[in-house]
Amino acid sequence: MSEKSKMLAGELYDPSNKELVEMRLSARLTTEKLNQTSVADLQVRTKLLKSLFGSTGKNIHIESIFNCDYGSNIHVGENFYVNFGCVILDVAEVRIGDNCMIAPQVGIYTATHPLDPIERNSGLELAKPITIGDNCWIGGQATINPGVTLGDNVVVASGAVVTKSFGSNVVIGGNPAKVIKQITTTV
């Protein structure tokens, strides 16, 4: 099994593997170009994002500065908006639904490390996928940790640290995040 396959399967993998190093370099070069492209040149910015991500809807907009590990493991739906300073560590897949908004300085992290210090010091890493449903809004400086799934219509309060999964139609906040209130939709 390749190191990339191990990585995507959530198994221990070697991040110094040549294929993975080259993939990360490619993503960094693309995000560097994105972050240096004028906000007035929307077509070029959109083209760069569509080439970077694994899949996107038609309407996607990300403010600079944006950073990610691979890009190819990020899949977003229609009407995706990200404000300034977002970091997505897409070592495992990150799937985000339609009509989602991400506020400034949000971190979405699939990457993790072994808890055992000897194993951690070996340099091997792990990853757990993140899934965010449709119509979600992630507030400023929120952190979404590895392995989290959020249902549809979830609002994550600013500064929240999301360490576990939540179902649909809730506002969550705090550290660790908990349900603050239920959302009643008008439809």
Residue, then its C-alpha position, 0 to 999 in steps of 0.5 A: m500500500s502506498e503512503k498516500s493510500k495509507m494517509l487517505a485510509g487513516e493509517l499511519y503514513d510517512p509524510s516524507n514520502k516523495e509523492l506526498v512531498e511533491m503533492r504538498l509542494s504543488a499545492r503550496l505553489t498554487t496557493e502562493k499564486l492564488n494569494q498573489t493574484s489580484v482580487a480584481d482577477l476573479q476568473v484567474r482566482t476561480k480557475l486556480l481554486k478549481s485546479l487545486f481542489g478535488s471538486t467544487g461547485k460552480n460558485i466558489h470564492i476564497e479570500s486570501i490568504f488561504n493555505c492547505d496541505y494538498g488541495s486535492n482532498i478538499h471537496v466543496g459544493e455550490n456557493f462556497y465562500v471563505n473569508f481571510g486567513c483560512v487554513i485547511l489541513d486536508v491530509a484526509e478528505v474534507r467534504i463541505g456541502d452547498n451554501c457554506m460560509i467560513a469566517p476569518q481565521v478558521g482552521i479545519y484540521t484533518a491532520t493528527h499525530p500519535l499520542d504515544p511519544i515514541e511513535r509520534n517522534s518516529g515522524l509518522e502521522l495520521a489523519k481523520p476526514i472532516t465532513i460539513g453538511d449543507n448551509c453551514w456557517i463556521g464563525g471566526q477563529a473556530t477550529i474543526n478538529p480531525g474526524v468531525t462531522l457536522g450535519d446540515n444547517v449547523v452554525v459554529a460560534s466564533g472561537a469554538v473548538v469542535t472536537k466531536s460530531f454534531g447533527s443538523n440544525v444546531v448552533i454550537g460553541g465553546n471549548p469544547a463545543k456543545v449545543i447552544k440552541q436548536i435551529t428551527t428552519t422556516v421551510 
